């Protein structure tokens, strides 16, 4: 939390409890935007991340007590199961699956725990859940602060236009009034940029080449990484970026 966002921590925690807890995300019928509580607050992406995390939580708990995570200079962050076992996101997992699928997931989790890379670690399921919730609350506080600042009564930057981003909603696209911004990332030439929310490492392609890269995100706290192509290893930047609704240029230390 910082001075800009700390006043919205309570609302962020309440939003998490109401929409993103383990039981709540199982109900796909809920109209998340209508329940978000603040006009212009987009939370569909957070619901998708929460659904994925709690699914991982259940699967990983079936195999053992440790949850894959990665160390950064300032924190330890849970890692999406699909980042270490790509097929995990493609197929639904039901307990007592055919042997080959269980073996695939078991080997992926074991390989992670045995990896000598100092940035990789494993944490307990309880710690993973605590870190996930704390990270989402911080992320939400940033997004709520941006919405309040630019769409609410305390808006002070009238020269910055509101935008509508084309964002996924259920099975179709829709234009949603939300905080959005364009990010320009400077790094070495010719690299691809990837982005992940701060609370769960779940890399998604952001753009290329990095000279610079311009794309759009909704407000929140993000991490960035780069690679040189489809089969190259991702190299994450050590920092995280608390990004309000404005034009911003994160500069990666890569």
QUIMOCOR-V119352 format. One record per residue. N is the residue number from 0. RES is the residue in three letters. SS is DSSP state (helix for helix, strand for strand, loop for the rest). PSI is psi in radians with two decimals (none if undefined). D_LAST is the distance of its C-alpha to the last C-alpha in Angstrom with 1 decimal. Layout:
# QUIMOCOR-V119352
N	RES	SS	PSI	D_LAST
N	RES	SS	PSI	D_LAST
This chain:
# QUIMOCOR-V119352
0	UNK	loop	2.59	25.7
1	UNK	loop	-3.11	25.7
2	UNK	loop	-0.58	28.6
3	UNK	loop	-0.52	28.1
4	UNK	loop	-0.30	28.3
5	UNK	helix	-0.47	30.4
6	UNK	helix	-0.17	33.6
7	UNK	helix	0.16	32.8
8	UNK	helix	-0.74	32.1
9	UNK	helix	-0.77	35.7
10	UNK	helix	-0.64	35.6
11	UNK	helix	-0.76	32.3
12	UNK	helix	-0.71	33.9
13	UNK	helix	-0.68	37.1
14	UNK	helix	-0.70	35.3
15	UNK	helix	-0.86	33.6
16	UNK	helix	-0.62	36.9
17	UNK	helix	-0.52	38.7
18	UNK	helix	-0.44	36.4
19	UNK	helix	0.08	33.7
20	UNK	loop	2.97	35.5
21	UNK	loop	-0.74	36.2
22	UNK	loop	-0.63	39.7
23	UNK	helix	-0.68	38.9
24	UNK	helix	-0.16	36.3
25	UNK	helix	-0.36	38.9
26	UNK	loop	1.70	41.0
27	UNK	loop	-0.13	39.6
28	UNK	loop	-0.29	42.5
29	UNK	loop	2.51	41.5
30	UNK	loop	1.66	40.6
31	UNK	helix	-0.77	37.4
32	UNK	helix	-0.67	37.0
33	UNK	helix	-0.51	40.7
34	UNK	helix	-0.08	40.2
35	UNK	loop	-0.44	36.9
36	UNK	loop	-0.27	39.2
37	UNK	loop	2.21	37.6
38	UNK	loop	2.26	38.0
39	UNK	loop	-0.08	34.8
40	UNK	loop	2.03	32.9
41	UNK	loop	2.16	31.2
42	UNK	loop	0.11	30.8
43	UNK	helix	-0.70	31.2
44	UNK	helix	-0.61	27.6
45	UNK	helix	-0.61	27.9
46	UNK	helix	-0.71	31.1
47	UNK	helix	-0.76	29.6
48	UNK	helix	-0.71	26.8
49	UNK	helix	-0.74	29.6
50	UNK	helix	-0.72	31.8
51	UNK	helix	-0.72	29.2
52	UNK	helix	-0.82	28.5
53	UNK	helix	-0.51	32.2
54	UNK	helix	-0.80	32.8
55	UNK	helix	-0.73	30.2
56	UNK	helix	-0.76	31.8
57	UNK	helix	-0.77	35.2
58	UNK	helix	-0.85	34.1
59	UNK	helix	-0.64	32.2
60	UNK	helix	-0.48	35.1
61	UNK	helix	-0.58	37.4
62	UNK	helix	-0.33	35.7
63	UNK	loop	-3.08	35.2
64	UNK	loop	-0.05	34.1
65	UNK	strand	2.43	30.3
66	UNK	strand	2.27	27.6
67	UNK	strand	2.46	24.2
68	UNK	strand	2.96	21.4
69	UNK	strand	2.49	17.9
70	UNK	strand	2.37	16.9
71	UNK	loop	3.06	14.4
72	UNK	loop	-0.56	14.7
73	UNK	loop	-0.05	17.2
74	UNK	loop	3.01	18.9
75	UNK	strand	2.28	20.0
76	UNK	strand	2.29	20.0
77	UNK	strand	2.59	22.4
78	UNK	strand	2.37	21.2
79	UNK	loop	2.39	23.2
80	UNK	helix	-0.58	25.5
81	UNK	helix	-0.32	24.8
82	UNK	helix	-0.40	21.2
83	UNK	helix	-0.28	22.8
84	UNK	loop	1.45	26.1
85	UNK	loop	-0.58	25.7
86	UNK	helix	-0.22	29.5
87	UNK	helix	-0.54	29.9
88	UNK	helix	-0.41	29.3
89	UNK	helix	-0.56	31.4
90	UNK	loop	2.44	34.6
91	UNK	loop	2.45	36.4
92	UNK	loop	2.22	36.9
93	UNK	loop	2.39	40.4
94	UNK	loop	2.57	41.3
95	UNK	loop	0.72	43.3
96	UNK	loop	2.94	41.6
97	UNK	loop	2.57	42.5
98	UNK	helix	-0.72	41.5
99	UNK	helix	-0.59	38.8
100	UNK	helix	-0.75	36.7
101	UNK	helix	-0.73	37.0
102	UNK	helix	-0.68	36.2
103	UNK	helix	-0.84	33.0
104	UNK	helix	-0.73	31.8
105	UNK	helix	-0.80	33.0
106	UNK	helix	-0.67	31.2
107	UNK	helix	-0.77	27.9
108	UNK	helix	-0.68	28.2
109	UNK	helix	-0.72	29.4
110	UNK	helix	-0.67	26.6
111	UNK	helix	-0.80	24.1
112	UNK	helix	-0.44	26.1
113	UNK	helix	-0.06	26.4
114	UNK	loop	2.41	22.8
115	UNK	loop	-0.12	21.7
116	UNK	loop	2.16	18.0
117	UNK	loop	-0.38	17.8
118	UNK	loop	-0.31	15.9
119	UNK	strand	2.46	18.8
120	UNK	strand	3.10	22.1
121	UNK	strand	2.49	25.3
122	UNK	strand	2.88	27.2
123	UNK	strand	2.78	30.7
124	UNK	helix	-0.70	31.7
125	UNK	helix	-0.75	32.9
126	UNK	helix	-0.68	29.7
127	UNK	helix	-0.78	27.7
128	UNK	helix	-0.71	30.2
129	UNK	helix	-0.77	30.0
130	UNK	helix	-0.65	26.2
131	UNK	helix	-0.86	26.3
132	UNK	helix	-0.79	29.0
133	UNK	helix	-0.70	27.5
134	UNK	helix	-0.72	24.2
135	UNK	helix	-0.71	26.2
136	UNK	helix	-0.77	28.3
137	UNK	helix	-0.79	25.4
138	UNK	helix	-0.84	24.0
139	UNK	helix	-0.68	27.6
140	UNK	helix	-0.68	28.3
141	UNK	helix	-0.79	25.5
142	UNK	helix	-0.74	26.8
143	UNK	helix	-0.71	30.4
144	UNK	helix	-0.71	29.7
145	UNK	helix	-0.73	28.4
146	UNK	helix	-0.80	31.4
147	UNK	helix	-0.70	33.8
148	UNK	helix	-0.69	32.4
149	UNK	helix	-0.34	32.4
150	UNK	helix	-0.11	35.3
151	UNK	loop	-2.99	37.4
152	UNK	loop	-0.32	39.9
153	UNK	loop	0.31	37.4
154	UNK	loop	2.28	35.5
155	UNK	loop	-0.24	34.9
156	UNK	loop	1.25	32.7
157	UNK	loop	-0.26	35.3
158	UNK	loop	-0.12	33.5
159	UNK	loop	2.05	30.7
160	UNK	loop	2.53	32.2
161	UNK	loop	2.68	32.4
162	UNK	strand	2.80	31.1
163	UNK	strand	2.04	32.0
164	UNK	strand	2.57	29.3
165	UNK	strand	1.88	30.5
166	UNK	strand	2.65	29.7
167	UNK	strand	2.41	31.1
168	UNK	strand	1.95	34.3
169	UNK	loop	-2.21	36.2
170	UNK	loop	0.17	36.9
171	UNK	strand	2.89	36.5
172	UNK	strand	2.66	34.4
173	UNK	strand	2.67	35.4
174	UNK	strand	2.14	34.6
175	UNK	strand	2.26	34.0
176	UNK	strand	2.07	34.0
177	UNK	strand	3.00	30.9
178	UNK	loop	2.25	28.1
179	UNK	strand	2.80	25.5
180	UNK	strand	2.78	22.8
181	UNK	strand	2.31	20.7
182	UNK	strand	2.28	16.9
183	UNK	strand	2.09	15.0
184	UNK	strand	2.14	11.2
185	UNK	strand	2.30	9.5
186	UNK	loop	-2.85	6.6
187	UNK	loop	2.66	7.4
188	UNK	loop	2.54	11.0
189	UNK	loop	0.13	12.8
190	UNK	loop	2.74	10.6
191	UNK	strand	2.47	12.3
192	UNK	strand	2.42	11.4
193	UNK	strand	2.71	13.1
194	UNK	strand	2.60	14.4
195	UNK	strand	2.55	16.5
196	UNK	strand	2.70	18.9
197	UNK	loop	-0.45	18.3
198	UNK	loop	-0.19	21.5
199	UNK	loop	2.03	21.2
200	UNK	strand	1.92	18.3
201	UNK	loop	1.37	19.5
202	UNK	loop	2.39	16.8
203	UNK	strand	2.53	18.2
204	UNK	strand	2.31	17.2
205	UNK	strand	-0.73	16.2
206	UNK	strand	2.98	16.1
207	UNK	strand	2.84	15.1
208	UNK	loop	2.95	14.3
209	UNK	loop	0.98	11.3
210	UNK	strand	0.78	13.1
211	UNK	strand	-3.11	13.6
212	UNK	strand	2.32	14.5
213	UNK	strand	2.23	17.5
214	UNK	strand	-2.95	19.2
215	UNK	strand	2.56	21.2
216	UNK	strand	2.88	21.3
217	UNK	strand	2.75	23.9
218	UNK	loop	2.56	23.4
219	UNK	strand	-2.89	21.9
220	UNK	strand	2.12	19.1
221	UNK	strand	2.78	16.1
222	UNK	strand	2.67	12.9
223	UNK	strand	2.72	10.4
224	UNK	strand	2.87	8.8
225	UNK	strand	2.73	8.3
226	UNK	strand	3.00	10.5
227	UNK	loop	0.05	12.3
228	UNK	loop	-3.09	15.8
229	UNK	loop	-0.56	18.5
230	UNK	loop	0.20	18.5
231	UNK	loop	2.76	14.9
232	UNK	loop	2.37	13.4
233	UNK	loop	2.34	11.4
234	UNK	strand	1.91	8.1
235	UNK	strand	2.57	8.3
236	UNK	loop	2.58	6.6
237	UNK	loop	-0.33	9.1
238	UNK	loop	2.95	10.8
239	UNK	loop	2.67	13.5
240	UNK	strand	2.00	14.9
241	UNK	strand	1.79	18.7
242	UNK	strand	2.01	19.5
243	UNK	loop	-3.07	23.1
244	UNK	loop	1.57	25.0
245	UNK	loop	2.88	23.8
246	UNK	loop	2.24	21.5
247	UNK	strand	2.63	18.1
248	UNK	loop	1.54	14.7
249	UNK	loop	2.36	11.9
250	UNK	strand	2.01	8.9
251	UNK	loop	2.46	5.6
252	UNK	loop	1.20	3.8
253	UNK	loop	none	0.0
